[in-house]
Amino acid sequence: MKNLKVALIQHSNSSDVAHNLAKSIEGIKEAASKGAKLVVLQELHRSLYFCQTEDVDMFDLAETIPGPTTNALSAVAKECGVVIVSSLFEKRAAGLYHNTAVVLEADGTIAGKYRKMHIPDDPGFYEKFYFTPGDMGFQPIQTSVGKLGVLVCWDQWFPEGARLMAMAGAELLIYPTAIGWDPRDEQDEQQRQLDAWVIVQRAHAVANGVPVLSCNRVGHEADPSDSSEGILFWGNSFVAGPQGEILAHADSQQEEILFAEVDLNRSENVRRIWPYLRDRRIDHYQDLTKIYRD
């Protein structure tokens, strides 16, 4: 049996980027000391979620890949012998930036990266101002712990991305995330949003017969413009198995390292009894390349 111990680092963030990175590294080392071989960090874990407003000064947070943060994480990956999924604000060129996930191999090398494909633009989530849509497609990243289908946050809502990763052989779907509530929303609405977020990702696990790892942040982050009440990040990081079963689920408010044991061989057995890939009717799916069927 191919069992893999994974860890998701669910943290709150501050304006001190050095402190945030140090806290992430501390979490990685603790996770490794408890046997984790794959550690996932939340989206844009180095800083506050700066996309609440459109501010050109925030571009100063971006860095190259390779760069200072990947160098630091590479050293930790090698020291601890773990694979790390990081999420960074990438400076590709002057005026060209991406929301990029980077995978560090257990020997400290960069195994690969993924540039976020679906970019939201909602109140409090003005990501189109900062991030150019990814141009690397949906390609899994081969590592010593398996073939990782790494996507980022807003990608969670799109079954196409999950399917394309699975079709390319991804053994796990991994989503670094920064999502939360508008504190002004009624409690019932907040619950509906959270339920939808969990359900859609569990559905990706079911539809593709692979585990899903989703790592979110916690804590309240104020709106720098004072035009809203900020974002209350809802945590709830989780790991689901290939039938959508919950293997581990984090709290909505507390920082924690969420551990789970994932059986990578189980996907084979699930796909034998639920052979969705076998029964896909690709000869009738041509209209999926259209925005809408008018």
C-alpha positions in Angstrom: 0.0 0.0 0.0 1.3 3.5 -0.9 0.3 5.6 2.2 1.3 9.2 2.3 1.2 11.4 5.4 0.3 14.9 4.4 0.1 18.1 6.4 -1.8 21.4 5.7 -0.5 24.5 7.5 -3.5 26.7 8.4 -2.4 30.0 9.7 -3.4 33.6 10.2 -1.2 36.3 8.7 0.2 39.7 9.7 1.8 42.6 7.8 5.3 41.3 8.8 6.3 39.2 5.8 9.4 37.9 7.5 7.4 36.8 10.5 4.8 35.1 8.2 7.5 33.1 6.4 9.3 32.1 9.6 5.9 30.9 11.0 5.4 28.8 7.8 8.9 27.3 8.1 8.3 26.5 11.8 5.0 24.7 10.7 6.8 22.8 8.0 9.5 21.6 10.5 6.9 20.6 13.0 4.9 18.7 10.4 8.0 16.9 9.2 8.9 16.0 12.7 5.6 14.2 13.0 6.1 12.2 9.8 4.6 14.3 7.1 6.2 13.8 3.6 4.0 16.4 1.8 3.4 19.8 3.3 0.9 22.3 1.8 0.9 26.0 2.6 -2.0 28.4 2.1 -2.4 30.8 -0.8 0.0 33.9 -0.6 1.2 32.7 2.8 4.0 35.3 2.9 1.8 38.3 3.4 -1.7 39.6 4.2 -4.2 39.1 1.5 -3.4 42.4 -0.3 -6.1 42.0 -3.0 -8.8 43.7 -0.9 -7.8 47.0 -2.6 -6.1 48.1 -5.8 -2.8 49.6 -4.7 0.2 49.8 -7.0 2.6 49.7 -4.0 1.5 46.1 -3.3 3.4 45.0 -6.4 6.5 45.5 -4.2 5.6 42.2 -2.5 6.2 40.2 -5.6 9.4 38.3 -6.1 11.1 36.2 -8.8 11.0 32.4 -8.9 13.7 31.3 -8.0 14.0 34.0 -5.5 14.4 34.6 -1.7 11.4 32.7 -0.6 11.9 29.7 -2.8 15.6 29.6 -1.7 14.5 29.6 2.0 11.9 26.9 1.4 14.2 24.8 -0.7 16.7 24.7 2.2 13.9 23.6 4.6 12.6 21.0 2.1 16.1 19.5 1.9 16.7 19.7 5.7 13.5 18.0 6.5 13.2 15.7 3.5 9.7 16.8 2.6 7.9 18.0 -0.5 6.5 21.5 0.0 3.7 23.2 -2.0 4.1 27.0 -1.6 2.1 29.9 -3.0 3.8 33.1 -4.1 3.2 36.5 -5.7 5.5 36.0 -8.7 7.3 38.8 -10.5 7.9 37.4 -14.0 8.9 40.7 -15.6 8.4 44.4 -15.1 4.6 44.9 -15.1 3.9 41.2 -15.4 2.9 39.3 -12.3 1.3 35.9 -11.5 -0.3 34.1 -8.5 2.0 31.1 -8.6 2.2 27.8 -6.7 5.7 26.4 -6.5 6.5 22.8 -5.6 9.8 22.2 -3.8 11.2 18.6 -4.0 12.5 16.8 -0.9 16.1 17.3 -2.2 15.6 21.1 -2.3 15.2 21.5 -6.0 12.2 23.2 -7.6 10.0 20.4 -9.0 7.7 22.7 -10.9 5.2 25.5 -10.7 1.7 26.4 -11.6 0.4 29.8 -12.4 -3.2 30.4 -11.3 -5.5 30.2 -14.4 -8.9 31.5 -13.1 -8.6 35.0 -11.7 -11.5 36.5 -9.7 -12.6 40.1 -9.5 -15.1 40.5 -6.7 -15.6 43.1 -3.9 -12.6 42.5 -1.6 -11.0 40.1 -4.1 -9.6 42.4 -6.8 -7.1 39.9 -8.2 -7.4 40.9 -11.8 -5.6 44.1 -10.9 -2.6 42.1 -9.7 -2.4 38.8 -11.5 -2.0 37.9 -15.2 -3.9 34.6 -15.9 -1.6 31.6 -16.0 -0.1 30.4 -19.3 1.2 27.1 -18.3 -2.0 25.1 -18.6 -3.1 22.4 -16.3 0.0 20.2 -16.0 0.7 18.0 -12.9 4.1 18.2 -11.2 6.0 15.0 -10.7 7.6 14.6 -7.3 9.0 11.9 -5.1 5.7 11.5 -3.3 3.5 11.4 -6.5 2.2 13.4 -9.4 0.6 16.5 -7.9 -2.2 18.4 -9.6 -1.6 21.8 -8.0 -4.2 24.5 -8.6 -5.0 27.7 -6.7 -8.1 29.0 -4.8 -10.5 30.3 -7.4 -9.6 27.3 -9.6 -11.5 25.3 -6.9 -14.8 26.2 -8.5 -14.1 25.0 -12.0 -14.4 21.2 -12.7 -12.5 21.6 -16.0 -9.2 22.3 -14.2 -9.6 19.3 -11.9 -10.6 17.1 -14.8 -7.6 18.1 -16.9 -5.2 17.6 -14.1 -6.7 14.1 -13.5 -6.6 13.3 -17.2 -2.8 14.1 -17.2 -2.3 11.6 -14.4 -2.5 13.7 -11.2 -2.6 11.5 -8.1 -3.7 14.3 -5.8 -5.5 17.6 -6.4 -4.1 20.4 -4.2 -5.6 23.8 -3.6 -3.7 26.5 -1.7 -6.5 28.9 -0.8 -7.4 32.3 0.8 -11.1 32.6 1.1 -13.4 34.0 3.7 -16.6 35.8 4.6 -17.7 39.3 4.5 -18.4 39.8 8.2 -21.6 41.7 7.3 -23.2 38.6 5.7 -25.9 36.8 7.7 -24.9 33.6 9.3 -27.1 31.5 7.0 -25.4 33.0 4.0 -22.0 32.4 5.4 -22.9 28.8 6.0 -24.1 28.4 2.5 -20.9 29.8 1.1 -18.8 27.5 3.2 -20.9 24.4 2.4 -20.6 25.2 -1.3 -16.9 25.5 -1.1 -16.5 22.2 0.6 -19.0 20.4 -1.6 -17.6 21.5 -4.9 -14.1 20.3 -4.0 -15.3 17.0 -2.6 -17.1 16.7 -6.0 -13.8 17.1 -7.8 -12.5 14.1 -5.7 -15.5 12.0 -6.6 -15.7 12.9 -10.3 -12.0 12.2 -10.8 -11.4 9.4 -8.2 -8.4 11.2 -6.5 -7.9 12.8 -3.1 -8.2 16.5 -2.7 -6.1 18.7 -0.3 -7.4 22.2 0.4 -5.4 24.5 2.6 -7.0 27.8 3.7 -6.0 30.6 6.1 -7.8 31.9 9.2 -8.3 35.2 11.0 -9.7 38.6 10.2 -7.8 40.9 7.9 -8.9 44.6 7.8 -9.7 46.4 4.6 -6.9 49.0 4.2 -9.3 51.4 2.5 -11.9 51.1 5.4 -14.6 50.8 2.7 -15.6 47.4 4.1 -15.3 45.3 7.2 -12.5 43.3 5.7 -12.4 39.5 5.3 -12.9 36.9 7.9 -11.0 33.9 6.5 -12.9 30.8 7.3 -10.2 28.2 7.7 -11.8 24.7 7.3 -8.8 23.3 5.5 -9.6 19.6 4.7 -8.4 16.5 3.1 -10.9 14.3 1.1 -10.4 10.8 -0.2 -11.3 9.7 -3.8 -14.9 9.1 -2.9 -15.2 12.5 -1.4 -14.9 11.1 2.1 -13.5 13.6 4.7 -10.1 12.3 6.0 -9.3 15.4 8.1 -11.0 18.7 8.7 -9.6 21.8 10.4 -11.3 24.4 12.6 -12.9 27.6 11.3 -11.0 29.9 13.7 -7.8 28.2 15.0 -4.4 28.0 13.6 -3.4 24.4 13.2 -1.4 21.8 11.3 -3.9 19.4 9.8 -2.6 15.9 9.3 -4.0 13.0 7.2 -3.0 9.6 5.9 -3.7 9.3 2.2 -3.7 5.9 0.5 -2.7 6.6 -3.1 -3.6 3.1 -4.2 -7.2 3.6 -3.2 -7.8 5.7 -6.3 -7.2 2.7 -8.5 -9.8 0.7 -6.6 -12.4 3.5 -6.7 -11.9 4.1 -10.4 -12.6 0.4 -11.0 -16.0 0.6 -9.3 -16.8 4.1 -10.5 -15.2 4.3 -14.0 -16.1 7.8 -15.0 -13.1 8.2 -17.2 -14.1 5.1 -19.1 -17.6 6.4 -19.8 -16.9 10.0 -20.8 -18.5 10.8 -24.1 -15.8 13.0 -25.6 -17.4 12.6 -29.0 -20.2 14.8 -27.8 -18.3 17.4 -25.6 -17.2 19.8 -28.4 -19.4 22.6 -27.1 -17.5 22.7 -23.8 -14.9 24.9 -25.6 -17.6 27.6 -26.0 -18.3 30.2 -23.3 -22.1 29.5 -23.7 -24.4 27.6 -25.9 -26.5 30.3 -27.5 
